[in-house]
Amino acid sequence: MIETSVAVIGGGASGLSAAVYLAKAGVESLTFDHDKSVLHKAYIKNYPGKVEPLTGITLRDETRSLCEQYGAKILSDGVEQLTTQDDKFLIITSSDSYLADYVILATGQSPLKYLDVSVDIVDGVQPFVKQNISVSAEGESSMPRLFAAGVVAGHPSQAIVAAGDGARVAVHVISRIKGEYWVDHDVLTKAS
């Protein structure tokens, strides 16, 4: 069994964004990405900072590259079950099992059929979304240390919104782990 501090379940815009922030903060994490994100179909014309439209695949690939740059670990295994064991979260895939102190669900529109923990579920907000996980302002579900980001938490499915929500939730998880509010600000250095 493999142990990690944080498990991110989902490799779309919110999950990969959370993975970048966690890795950059030095928090040990694993991201489970079965590569079936809606990004495969996306053509994005409203992503701030991008003048030309980009495809969801390009966004995914660029964000994965950033994940690699910071040392984030992305596994291509799909999650078959999420439950608890010994006050930790047990994530079971077809090839292995993992224990995590925290989980960030970033599963987009995917049904939560593998979820074997008790959390407050509400009717889906968007078309095509049957259920959302009810979360606090920080993204935490009714089960302590189980967070949700992006569409699964009831936020709009636009890539920029999902990415921002993944980052926001990751900041709250990082802050909880480090015991103080964590801020990620890179600063340009003066040219000599």
Backbone as CSV, one residue per row, in Angstrom:
resi,resn,N_x,N_y,N_z,CA_x,CA_y,CA_z,C_x,C_y,C_z
1,MET,0.846,-1.183,0.000,0.000,0.000,0.000,0.890,1.243,0.000
2,ILE,0.516,2.205,-0.812,1.282,3.439,-0.964,0.585,4.539,-0.172
3,GLU,1.364,5.320,0.577,0.803,6.409,1.373,1.215,7.758,0.812
4,THR,0.325,8.727,0.940,0.594,10.093,0.508,-0.156,11.049,1.420
5,SER,0.234,12.292,1.398,-0.458,13.285,2.205,-1.802,13.647,1.582
6,VAL,-1.808,13.901,0.248,-3.031,14.315,-0.434,-3.233,13.481,-1.693
7,ALA,-4.443,13.028,-1.906,-4.824,12.376,-3.155,-5.773,13.312,-3.893
8,VAL,-5.449,13.609,-5.139,-6.328,14.397,-5.998,-6.954,13.417,-6.978
9,ILE,-8.259,13.355,-7.003,-8.946,12.422,-7.900,-9.572,13.226,-9.023
10,GLY,-8.970,13.138,-10.192,-9.428,13.851,-11.372,-8.299,14.625,-12.012
11,GLY,-8.191,14.513,-13.336,-7.105,15.162,-14.063,-7.576,16.183,-15.072
12,GLY,-8.710,16.826,-14.801,-9.159,17.928,-15.645,-8.548,19.225,-15.138
13,ALA,-9.157,20.340,-15.500,-8.612,21.644,-15.141,-8.482,21.840,-13.626
14,SER,-9.495,21.446,-12.846,-9.421,21.665,-11.396,-8.425,20.718,-10.729
15,GLY,-8.411,19.452,-11.125,-7.490,18.495,-10.515,-6.034,18.799,-10.826
16,LEU,-5.738,19.125,-12.073,-4.352,19.431,-12.436,-3.887,20.738,-11.805
17,SER,-4.789,21.708,-11.695,-4.444,22.953,-11.031,-4.117,22.697,-9.555
18,ALA,-4.939,21.892,-8.892,-4.651,21.531,-7.494,-3.306,20.824,-7.391
19,ALA,-3.010,19.932,-8.340,-1.742,19.197,-8.325,-0.547,20.138,-8.441
20,VAL,-0.653,21.155,-9.304,0.430,22.136,-9.455,0.673,22.854,-8.131
21,TYR,-0.392,23.348,-7.515,-0.243,24.101,-6.272,0.314,23.236,-5.144
22,LEU,-0.168,22.018,-5.026,0.338,21.119,-3.987,1.824,20.843,-4.182
23,ALA,2.225,20.531,-5.408,3.631,20.222,-5.682,4.511,21.445,-5.439
24,LYS,4.054,22.593,-5.899,4.841,23.814,-5.726,5.035,24.144,-4.250
25,ALA,4.067,23.773,-3.410,4.163,24.019,-1.962,4.977,22.947,-1.245
26,GLY,5.406,21.926,-1.989,6.189,20.851,-1.380,5.345,19.835,-0.633
27,VAL,4.051,19.780,-0.914,3.165,18.815,-0.260,3.134,17.537,-1.094
28,GLU,3.412,16.434,-0.438,3.395,15.140,-1.123,1.963,14.818,-1.557
29,SER,1.806,14.521,-2.849,0.467,14.211,-3.343,0.545,13.274,-4.543
30,LEU,-0.569,12.639,-4.810,-0.752,11.811,-6.000,-2.030,12.262,-6.670
31,THR,-1.985,12.389,-7.995,-3.171,12.759,-8.765,-3.567,11.571,-9.624
32,PHE,-4.818,11.179,-9.502,-5.349,10.037,-10.260,-6.100,10.594,-11.470
33,ASP,-5.615,10.264,-12.660,-6.187,10.809,-13.891,-6.430,9.689,-14.885
34,HIS,-7.695,9.311,-15.076,-8.009,8.250,-16.038,-8.109,8.796,-17.463
35,ASP,-7.816,10.085,-17.629,-7.743,10.762,-18.927,-9.054,10.708,-19.704
36,LYS,-10.165,10.917,-19.001,-11.470,10.978,-19.663,-12.149,12.323,-19.385
37,SER,-11.341,13.331,-19.123,-11.864,14.661,-18.810,-12.623,15.241,-19.997
38,VAL,-13.561,16.118,-19.684,-14.296,16.848,-20.714,-13.357,17.769,-21.499
39,LEU,-12.135,17.964,-21.007,-11.155,18.758,-21.750,-10.892,18.170,-23.139
40,HIS,-11.129,16.877,-23.308,-10.938,16.250,-24.625,-11.820,16.892,-25.693
41,LYS,-12.950,17.466,-25.287,-13.904,18.047,-26.232,-13.849,19.575,-26.252
42,ALA,-13.084,20.179,-25.368,-13.144,21.626,-25.171,-12.375,22.413,-26.233
43,TYR,-12.984,23.509,-26.645,-12.351,24.520,-27.484,-12.550,25.822,-26.729
44,ILE,-11.478,26.380,-26.197,-11.577,27.447,-25.206,-11.171,28.787,-25.823
45,LYS,-12.131,29.718,-25.832,-11.892,31.039,-26.416,-11.868,32.147,-25.367
46,ASN,-11.985,31.778,-24.087,-12.110,32.811,-23.051,-11.180,32.563,-21.864
47,TYR,-10.003,32.026,-22.108,-9.061,31.751,-21.023,-8.128,32.949,-20.879
48,PRO,-8.237,33.730,-19.808,-7.381,34.903,-19.649,-5.896,34.542,-19.784
49,GLY,-5.183,35.400,-20.493,-3.764,35.170,-20.724,-3.487,34.459,-22.025
50,LYS,-4.515,33.891,-22.633,-4.367,33.198,-23.915,-5.068,34.029,-24.977
51,VAL,-4.314,34.611,-25.902,-4.895,35.438,-26.948,-5.615,34.571,-27.971
52,GLU,-4.981,33.502,-28.388,-5.580,32.582,-29.355,-6.400,31.528,-28.622
53,PRO,-7.482,31.077,-29.214,-8.230,29.971,-28.595,-7.324,28.748,-28.441
54,LEU,-7.592,27.943,-27.448,-6.821,26.731,-27.268,-7.755,25.557,-27.076
55,THR,-7.259,24.398,-27.380,-8.059,23.205,-27.158,-7.871,22.754,-25.718
56,GLY,-8.829,21.988,-25.244,-8.710,21.431,-23.902,-7.502,20.517,-23.778
57,ILE,-7.174,19.814,-24.852,-5.997,18.926,-24.839,-4.728,19.742,-24.658
58,THR,-4.638,20.896,-25.338,-3.466,21.761,-25.171,-3.378,22.255,-23.733
59,LEU,-4.513,22.684,-23.182,-4.526,23.142,-21.790,-4.094,22.016,-20.861
60,ARG,-4.639,20.816,-21.078,-4.259,19.662,-20.255,-2.761,19.394,-20.367
61,ASP,-2.239,19.361,-21.585,-0.822,19.051,-21.785,0.095,20.108,-21.170
62,GLU,-0.267,21.384,-21.327,0.541,22.456,-20.743,0.520,22.392,-19.213
63,THR,-0.639,22.066,-18.641,-0.734,21.981,-17.182,-0.010,20.739,-16.669
64,ARG,-0.095,19.637,-17.385,0.687,18.450,-17.003,2.183,18.748,-17.036
65,SER,2.614,19.514,-18.039,4.017,19.899,-18.129,4.436,20.719,-16.906
66,LEU,3.567,21.619,-16.478,3.826,22.402,-15.270,3.871,21.485,-14.044
67,CYS,2.972,20.502,-13.999,2.990,19.520,-12.905,4.349,18.812,-12.849
68,GLU,4.832,18.369,-13.993,6.130,17.688,-14.052,7.248,18.609,-13.591
69,GLN,7.188,19.877,-14.005,8.207,20.850,-13.629,8.340,20.955,-12.106
70,TYR,7.208,20.886,-11.390,7.226,21.014,-9.937,7.268,19.674,-9.210
71,GLY,7.299,18.580,-9.964,7.437,17.260,-9.340,6.142,16.597,-8.916
72,ALA,5.010,17.060,-9.433,3.732,16.415,-9.106,3.698,15.022,-9.718
73,LYS,3.136,14.089,-8.988,3.020,12.715,-9.476,1.603,12.476,-9.980
74,ILE,1.504,12.113,-11.262,0.205,11.848,-11.872,0.159,10.386,-12.278
75,LEU,-0.857,9.694,-11.785,-1.038,8.275,-12.088,-2.165,8.111,-13.083
76,SER,-2.014,7.208,-14.022,-3.038,7.020,-15.052,-4.102,6.013,-14.635
77,ASP,-4.124,5.680,-13.379,-5.117,4.744,-12.857,-6.436,5.442,-12.545
78,GLY,-7.529,4.794,-12.906,-8.841,5.281,-12.502,-9.182,4.744,-11.120
79,VAL,-9.883,5.536,-10.340,-10.259,5.125,-8.989,-11.486,4.228,-9.063
80,GLU,-11.413,3.097,-8.361,-12.543,2.167,-8.303,-13.327,2.294,-7.011
81,GLN,-12.645,2.733,-5.930,-13.334,2.898,-4.650,-12.581,3.906,-3.794
82,LEU,-13.347,4.758,-3.116,-12.814,5.673,-2.122,-13.575,5.414,-0.834
83,THR,-12.838,5.015,0.194,-13.441,4.724,1.485,-12.467,5.195,2.562
84,THR,-12.676,4.772,3.799,-11.761,5.140,4.879,-11.164,3.896,5.513
85,GLN,-9.987,4.090,6.101,-9.319,3.015,6.840,-8.363,3.673,7.835
86,ASP,-8.522,3.335,9.094,-7.626,3.846,10.143,-7.480,5.370,10.102
87,ASP,-8.595,6.099,10.048,-8.614,7.560,10.045,-7.911,8.171,8.833
88,LYS,-7.773,7.398,7.777,-7.221,7.907,6.523,-8.192,7.544,5.407
89,PHE,-7.942,8.084,4.236,-8.737,7.732,3.070,-8.036,6.607,2.319
90,LEU,-8.804,5.596,1.962,-8.290,4.474,1.191,-8.797,4.619,-0.234
91,ILE,-7.856,4.707,-1.162,-8.179,4.824,-2.583,-7.757,3.516,-3.239
92,ILE,-8.705,2.867,-3.892,-8.422,1.590,-4.543,-8.554,1.776,-6.052
93,THR,-7.511,1.345,-6.770,-7.527,1.369,-8.229,-7.404,-0.067,-8.717
94,SER,-7.389,-0.252,-10.011,-7.264,-1.614,-10.554,-5.886,-2.202,-10.295
95,SER,-4.897,-1.355,-10.044,-3.539,-1.874,-9.887,-2.954,-1.774,-8.484
96,ASP,-3.535,-0.955,-7.605,-2.934,-0.792,-6.282,-3.932,-0.142,-5.332
97,SER,-3.499,0.053,-4.097,-4.305,0.790,-3.127,-3.408,1.826,-2.450
98,TYR,-4.050,2.918,-2.021,-3.321,4.078,-1.519,-4.014,4.603,-0.278
99,LEU,-3.227,5.131,0.651,-3.767,5.803,1.828,-3.385,7.274,1.753
100,ALA,-4.343,8.154,2.063,-4.090,9.590,2.031,-4.721,10.250,3.252
101,ASP,-4.071,11.298,3.732,-4.617,12.075,4.846,-5.750,12.999,4.385
102,TYR,-5.628,13.513,3.158,-6.612,14.417,2.573,-6.949,13.926,1.166
103,VAL,-8.151,14.249,0.723,-8.563,13.967,-0.654,-9.198,15.222,-1.229
104,ILE,-8.836,15.521,-2.479,-9.519,16.563,-3.242,-10.195,15.858,-4.413
105,LEU,-11.523,15.863,-4.408,-12.287,15.310,-5.522,-12.417,16.392,-6.586
106,ALA,-11.950,16.084,-7.784,-12.028,17.019,-8.905,-12.498,16.231,-10.125
107,THR,-13.626,15.579,-9.956,-14.096,14.593,-10.926,-15.028,15.164,-11.992
108,GLY,-15.208,16.470,-12.018,-16.034,17.081,-13.048,-17.457,16.564,-13.024
109,GLN,-17.954,16.157,-14.191,-19.326,15.684,-14.330,-19.480,14.211,-13.985
110,SER,-18.370,13.538,-13.709,-18.411,12.088,-13.481,-19.294,11.718,-12.305
111,PRO,-20.053,10.649,-12.439,-20.849,10.180,-11.298,-19.936,9.709,-10.170
112,LEU,-20.450,9.763,-8.981,-19.662,9.434,-7.795,-19.921,8.001,-7.342
113,LYS,-20.013,7.073,-8.286,-20.377,5.694,-7.965,-19.331,4.962,-7.125
114,TYR,-18.083,5.382,-7.164,-17.031,4.719,-6.392,-16.908,5.277,-4.975
115,LEU,-17.663,6.316,-4.653,-17.567,6.993,-3.369,-18.238,6.151,-2.292
116,ASP,-17.449,5.622,-1.378,-17.957,4.771,-0.308,-17.706,5.443,1.046
117,VAL,-18.007,6.746,1.097,-17.923,7.531,2.333,-19.196,8.361,2.415
118,SER,-19.517,8.807,3.601,-20.740,9.562,3.802,-20.463,11.060,3.695
119,VAL,-20.962,11.669,2.619,-20.859,13.115,2.445,-22.230,13.638,2.027
120,ASP,-22.453,14.915,2.278,-23.709,15.529,1.873,-23.701,15.753,0.361
121,ILE,-24.697,15.180,-0.297,-24.849,15.282,-1.749,-26.086,16.126,-2.034
122,VAL,-25.994,16.996,-3.027,-27.128,17.813,-3.437,-27.385,17.582,-4.928
123,ASP,-28.562,17.975,-5.381,-28.863,17.869,-6.810,-27.882,18.716,-7.606
124,GLY,-27.525,18.231,-8.789,-26.595,18.948,-9.647,-27.122,20.311,-10.048
125,VAL,-26.235,21.264,-10.159,-26.588,22.630,-10.496,-26.662,22.807,-12.009
126,GLN,-25.722,22.232,-12.744,-25.619,22.430,-14.187,-26.319,21.327,-14.968
127,PRO,-26.664,21.623,-16.226,-27.176,20.548,-17.079,-26.126,19.435,-17.178
128,PHE,-26.549,18.230,-17.303,-25.693,17.049,-17.440,-25.008,16.627,-16.130
129,VAL,-25.194,17.370,-15.059,-24.584,17.029,-13.780,-25.703,16.599,-12.845
130,LYS,-25.718,15.331,-12.463,-26.801,14.803,-11.632,-26.622,15.135,-10.161
131,GLN,-25.363,15.104,-9.676,-25.112,15.329,-8.255,-23.892,16.215,-8.060
132,ASN,-23.953,17.007,-7.000,-22.805,17.775,-6.544,-22.548,17.424,-5.089
133,ILE,-21.323,17.583,-4.686,-20.974,17.426,-3.278,-21.145,18.790,-2.619
134,SER,-21.850,18.831,-1.528,-22.025,20.067,-0.778,-20.716,20.375,-0.050
135,VAL,-20.200,21.606,-0.243,-18.912,21.971,0.350,-19.011,23.308,1.086
136,SER,-18.062,23.509,1.987,-17.938,24.778,2.710,-17.267,25.811,1.800
137,ALA,-17.094,27.008,2.319,-16.419,28.066,1.564,-14.985,27.688,1.201
138,GLU,-14.376,26.810,1.978,-13.006,26.360,1.704,-12.966,25.156,0.765
139,GLY,-14.143,24.603,0.441,-14.194,23.434,-0.431,-14.260,22.111,0.306
140,GLU,-14.398,22.149,1.634,-14.435,20.915,2.420,-15.862,20.372,2.465
141,SER,-15.976,19.068,2.284,-17.279,18.406,2.353,-17.684,18.220,3.814
142,SER,-18.809,17.556,4.018,-19.270,17.273,5.381,-18.368,16.252,6.074
143,MET,-17.527,15.561,5.316,-16.550,14.647,5.911,-15.228,15.399,6.041
144,PRO,-14.704,15.547,7.247,-13.450,16.276,7.432,-12.327,15.722,6.547
145,ARG,-11.567,16.656,5.972,-10.391,16.375,5.135,-10.731,15.853,3.737
146,LEU,-12.021,15.789,3.408,-12.443,15.422,2.049,-12.976,16.688,1.383
147,PHE,-12.235,17.170,0.394,-12.554,18.413,-0.295,-13.051,18.100,-1.698
148,ALA,-13.729,19.063,-2.301,-14.171,18.924,-3.691,-13.953,20.256,-4.394
149,ALA,-13.565,20.177,-5.675,-13.264,21.373,-6.461,-13.882,21.263,-7.845
150,GLY,-14.246,22.396,-8.394,-14.742,22.442,-9.765,-16.194,22.026,-9.878
151,VAL,-16.514,21.406,-10.997,-17.897,21.060,-11.329,-18.528,20.157,-10.274
152,VAL,-17.797,19.184,-9.759,-18.360,18.259,-8.771,-18.798,18.992,-7.501
153,ALA,-18.222,20.185,-7.269,-18.593,20.998,-6.102,-19.641,22.044,-6.461
154,GLY,-20.179,21.966,-7.675,-21.257,22.865,-8.069,-20.813,24.139,-8.767
155,HIS,-19.549,24.209,-9.173,-19.051,25.407,-9.849,-19.179,25.268,-11.365
156,PRO,-19.234,26.394,-12.090,-19.383,26.339,-13.539,-18.276,25.519,-14.210
157,SER,-18.609,24.940,-15.346,-17.677,24.029,-16.023,-16.676,24.732,-16.926
158,GLN,-16.620,26.045,-16.923,-15.617,26.731,-17.730,-14.221,26.405,-17.193
159,ALA,-13.282,26.213,-18.102,-11.930,25.775,-17.727,-11.271,26.714,-16.725
160,ILE,-11.391,28.015,-16.945,-10.732,28.969,-16.047,-11.334,28.918,-14.650
161,VAL,-12.652,28.735,-14.559,-13.316,28.648,-13.258,-12.885,27.369,-12.538
162,ALA,-12.870,26.260,-13.272,-12.462,24.981,-12.682,-11.011,25.033,-12.217
163,ALA,-10.128,25.585,-13.049,-8.711,25.685,-12.669,-8.543,26.562,-11.435
164,GLY,-9.246,27.697,-11.420,-9.164,28.581,-10.256,-9.681,27.916,-8.994
165,ASP,-10.758,27.146,-9.122,-11.303,26.476,-7.947,-10.366,25.382,-7.448
166,GLY,-9.729,24.661,-8.362,-8.740,23.660,-7.940,-7.599,24.298,-7.167
167,ALA,-7.132,25.446,-7.654,-6.061,26.172,-6.961,-6.539,26.655,-5.592
168,ARG,-7.759,27.211,-5.547,-8.313,27.736,-4.286,-8.429,26.646,-3.235
169,VAL,-8.965,25.501,-3.630,-9.119,24.396,-2.684,-7.748,23.876,-2.250
170,ALA,-6.813,23.772,-3.186,-5.458,23.317,-2.832,-4.823,24.252,-1.808
171,VAL,-5.009,25.564,-1.971,-4.463,26.529,-1.004,-5.022,26.254,0.387
172,HIS,-6.311,25.940,0.499,-6.894,25.651,1.815,-6.346,24.346,2.389
173,VAL,-6.153,23.344,1.551,-5.576,22.078,2.029,-4.127,22.302,2.471
174,ILE,-3.352,23.003,1.657,-1.951,23.300,2.002,-1.890,24.068,3.320
175,SER,-2.750,25.070,3.464,-2.771,25.875,4.698,-3.076,25.005,5.910
176,ARG,-4.001,24.080,5.757,-4.343,23.160,6.853,-3.133,22.304,7.212
177,ILE,-2.451,21.782,6.217,-1.292,20.916,6.453,-0.150,21.693,7.102
178,LYS,0.104,22.895,6.622,1.237,23.690,7.115,0.924,24.435,8.413
179,GLY,-0.370,24.538,8.767,-0.740,25.189,10.015,-0.783,26.705,9.946
180,GLU,-0.666,27.280,8.769,-0.798,28.722,8.567,-1.213,28.967,7.123
181,TYR,-1.829,30.134,6.903,-2.317,30.410,5.553,-1.144,30.429,4.579
182,TRP,-1.267,29.670,3.505,-0.183,29.545,2.531,-0.474,30.423,1.326
183,VAL,0.528,31.177,0.922,0.412,32.065,-0.226,1.506,31.706,-1.220
184,ASP,1.151,31.633,-2.493,2.112,31.338,-3.555,2.236,32.568,-4.438
185,HIS,3.283,33.335,-4.210,3.547,34.515,-5.032,4.975,34.417,-5.548
186,ASP,5.105,34.322,-6.843,6.436,34.397,-7.450,6.687,35.856,-7.794
187,VAL,7.935,36.285,-7.676,8.281,37.678,-7.898,9.393,37.740,-8.921
188,LEU,9.269,38.669,-9.854,10.347,38.916,-10.813,11.565,39.458,-10.092
189,THR,12.714,38.985,-10.466,13.934,39.535,-9.890,14.412,40.676,-10.798
190,LYS,15.063,41.667,-10.205,15.557,42.807,-10.991,16.706,42.356,-11.875
191,ALA,16.704,42.840,-13.091,17.815,42.544,-14.019,19.010,43.352,-13.598
192,SER,20.182,42.775,-13.710,21.413,43.480,-13.315,21.814,44.519,-14.329
